Amino acid sequence: MSAAASRITCPVLSTRVTSAADAATHINDGDRVGMSGFTGAGYPKAVPAALAERVKDAHGRGEDFGIDLWTGASTAPELDGVLAEAGAVRTRLPFQSDPTMREAINTGETEYVDTHLSHSAQQAWFGFYGKLDVAVVEVAAILPNGLLVPGSSVGNNKTWLQLADKVILEVNDWHPRAYEGFHDIYYGTKLPPERQPIQLTHPLQRIGDPYLWVDPEKVVAVVKTDAPDRNLAFKPADEHSKAMASHVVDFLRHEISHDRLPTNLLPLQSGIGNVANAVMAELAHSEFEDLLAYTEVIQDGMLDLIDTGKLTAVSATSFSLSAERAELFNARAEEYKGRILLRTQEVSNHPEAIRRLGVISINGMVEADIYGNVNSTHVMGSSIINGIGGSGDFARNAYLNFFVSGSVAKQGAISSIVPFASHIDHTEHDTQILVTEQGLADLRGLSPAARARSIIRSCAHPDYQELLQDYFDRALAANPRGRHTPHLLGEALSWHGNYQRTGSMTP
């Protein structure tokens, strides 16, 4: 028996092994399709390409063929990319990061529903998106009793498998068979008014089942694959990333010294990107011990912290590793058992759990205005980048939240601190701490005017500090009865207009 064949040991489902092309015939024009995948991990590798070919053939014959595509979060070129290139996606939710898909969204070819990651499964259960026709889910193995061993991400897979009329499974031999036992799938989901509390008090506490369940009668095809996740190398931390990481770690020390944090901190959450990895590296060289993490995604830096013994436990819903780190993890997967738990994203991002555990949240931003409103999704107010993801789930409910960004972009032509954010994902009421390489602004307990002074002084690049201070001073003077949050409405977005006209925000 081959390694791939040994992954499918259910007598019933082993009879449904077929090609990706045959499997894709079960997806039709107008279908709502839920696919696995979260931050480039655990997405189907073969069926999307076969579906894209079906769509191209249909379009070549002058026929309509498009689907609504739901996932856990971002996937990869083998899923989002090929489907977008084929013009196959009419509606996409809840998060994406593929350049081809992004172009389709920004040109209006694809409608995009950018929702909080903790909301997508429950809103599907509520019926807000309509009936789910097909689920395409990647797993590591199918057991003799029909239970599914999840792979490198969980995301919304449990929900898609339960709600879909038809199910297609991809069994990927690239995933280590040792994944069995890494997962905690919560099956206590109920609809209001019958919802129950999420009884989670520690990142490694199990409240569910190690396996995904599926009704064998719904499984119309099983496809064998052996292909890696979208494992992207991280850029080495530059001086700006290291400076921001240092500001964050120094602030955590400050909070401990004022008895607002324990010496081993509180569970950590970090978003995707090089700054988050830099923070993990800074923690690895710090005095902190016995750390915990309750997060969405495990990146290289978190695995490094586990390896050093600094981080004792991590709860997440997915991996997002470099190719080298993924290969090393796959070879050593057994060593991480008992220290890593992968959950459904409706639990990993659940506001109740985040608030109860007292998570320390670190996420990136595109820009922030002088009052602390944060844009984490759009360029110049109109063009989506990726989506809000889980940043809102964590920021609004965290014990502490940090938003981090370089103070300038495009070689200084763009300031990340602006008079008024061109798009707002996180209002000033949800923002506690802003960090750039210039410094850190602690906004807790400050009025809008005090926030503006702190952000301009601590976070703005020197090339823009005087311009921001001038705007704020003139706004104060022009609004004798509007000094709580003073703005010059005719000028508030002028910096963005300047950039669009001249290529620089400076007047």
RALINRA-V593787 format. One line per field, one symbol per residue. psi: psi as a letter, one per 20 degrees, with the letter a starting at -180 (. if undefined). burial: I if it has 24 or more other C-alpha atoms within 12 Angstrom, else O. A space follows every 10 residues. Layout:
psi = ???
burial = ???
This chain:
psi = prgghiinjp hghhijparh ghhiiiprpi qpppqrpolj qkqphgghgh ghhggggghh jjqqoqrppp agbqdrhifg ghhghikiog ppqiqrjphg ggghghijhp pponqqhihg ghhghijhia ppgqpopprh qprhjiqpor ciqgcjgggg hhhqhqpppp ooihpphihp iiqoopkjpr qqkjqqqomo iqhjppjbqi qqqqohhioi qppprnqrrn opqqqqpahg ghggghgghh hhgghghjki qrhjbrpqpp aqrhgghhgh hghhjaiprl qqpoagporg hhhghghiih ohqppairqn qrgghggggh hkghhipiip pprqhighjp hgggggilqo poqrqgrqri ijppojhqpk ihoqfgrhcj hhggghiqgp pppqqqhrrl kihppiprgp piqohorhij pgpqprihap ooipjqrggh ggggggghhq qhiighgghg ggghhghimh kligmpqnhi ihjhghgggh hijqhq.
burial = OOOIIOIIIO OOIIOIIIII IIIIIIIIIO IIIIIIIIII IIIIIIIIII IIIIIIOOOO OOOOIIIIII IIIIIIIIII IIIIIIIIII IIIIIIIIII IIIIIOOOOI IIIIIIIIII IIIIIOOOIO IIIIIIIIII IIIOOIIIII IIIIIIIIII IIIIIIIIII IIIIIIIIII IIIIIIIOIO OOOOOOOIOI OIIIIIIIII IIIIIIOIII IIIIIIIIII IIOOOOIOOI IIIIIIIIIO IIOOOOOOOO OOOIIIIIII IIIIIIIIII IIIIOIOIOI IIIIIIIIII IIIIIIOOOI IIIIIIIIII IIOOIIOOII OOIOOIIIII IIIIIIIIII IIIIIIIIII IIIIIIIIII IIIIIIIIII IOOIIIIIII IIIIIIIIII IIIIIIIIOO OOOIIIIIII IIIIIIIIII IIIIIIIIII IIIOOOOIII IIIIIIIIII IOIIIOIIIO IIIOIOOOOO OOOOIIIOOO OIIIIIOOOO OOOOIIO
